[in-house]
Amino acid sequence: MPYDAIKRHVAIEKLVTRIGPEGQERKYYRLRPARWYGGIVTADCVGCGLLCRFCWVSDAVAGHPTEVGSFYTPRQVAESLVSLARKCKLELLRLSGGEPTLGKQHLLALLDNLQGKGYRFILETNGIPIAYDESYAESLSKYGFLHVRVSLKGCNEEEFTLLTGAKPEGFRLQLKALQKLVEAKVSCHPSVMASFSSKGRLQNLLREISKISPKLAEEIEIEELILYPHVVRRLQKYGLRYYTGYAPENVPPEQI
């Protein structure tokens, strides 16, 4: 049975956040330099409210949020990101992995700790918490060094349910997040997992996004499958057929 995306985000948030002496702490399972965006330092979160069947996160991490990773304060994450960026001579920082917007107070405190440090910060999100928390986008608007990448799971409600197992209304929440970010003047762009989509469905999505902002439609990032072994196993398990996909060592340069 399809699950409620909002309820699952709220439930997972309780498992991967806690209140410590310095405020809200969040679970992470690794910090690393990565090749994406031309070179970026990434903190990978534990826990997501969606169960995407194409997700690159391993089953061991995605399926066991209470057992994997460690709790960090916002200050610890900020210091670790900056230290690694200096060591690797990189200027971009990122939260990715699970769903980084779980633990709003942790995220905002992390951004406070990075304010004025001279880095560009990319927040990768499915957008759903930004949609259901009416003040989230506005809270993000004060950080001029922040850019939000909203990763759409398919081109419409049907694909969203096929790819995530969640109720179809979750797709509209993703579009609502884009709308709220635009209204709050937060730097952002959409990406879409299009490996399962026809050209017609992609064009329909672009028309929908144009209603929010023609600029966003022009800037949409086309995301395609990376065929890690565990991703291939999941696709086979769910009987999902795809149009495009790449071995990890053969990802086109324009997608890195």
Phi, psi and omega in degrees: 000136177300145181257162178276118185297322180294312181300322181288323175299315180297319181293316181292324179303322180294334182275334189245007174231157175202163178263125178242187182300332181257013181110204185286127177257156185225148179274135174229152177247349173190155169236137191200153164280148181220159184280345185295153180062021182081008180124118186205148174262129190236137167253121182263120181279157171262136172097128177217149179276355176248157179241064185296131185280355177248006188300138179282344180292136184295156178299324182298325179275310186296326186267358185222062185297335180279342186256343187252146173084180181224154177278137178232147170280161175303321180296318180297319180294315180300313181296321180293318178298313182294317180300315181290323178297318178295318180297320184267359181057049179243152185245359180248139177239155184207147163251132180210205176094257171276226179251103186294342181278353170291131186086062185302314183294325175296312181298314181296321178292324175299314178296322176301319181291336181264349181303129176081003181276351176091011181255156170264136186239126180250123178256114179263125188212154170277351173086346189297314176299328177293332179282317186273343174264106189298339183256001187297308183301317179298322179296328180281344190291343183276357183256098184291343180269004185264139170229133183251126175255112180265114185267106181280135182265081183095177187261350180201182183300318181298314179293322178304312180293319179300319187273335184246338187080002182269165178298145187298335182296344176300331179297317179295329176297323178297317178294324177298322178299317177300316179301315183292323177294318178297315180298326180274000180062039174270130176301127184200166169206154176267148165239160179219133172287104188251006182294343182253006191250143172283163178298325179296318180292323177295319178296322177297319178297316180300323177294320178297315182292327177300330178293331176281311180194119175303326180297319178297320179297322179290329186263006185301138180262125179272115181261134180233159185301138165253120192270064171296152183307319181289332176291317178300318179297319179295316180300320178293320179301318183265001178065034183272127176258144183230157179272321184223151178185154185227143170296149184306326182276355183240023178295129181303142182305326181290347178259006181256000000 
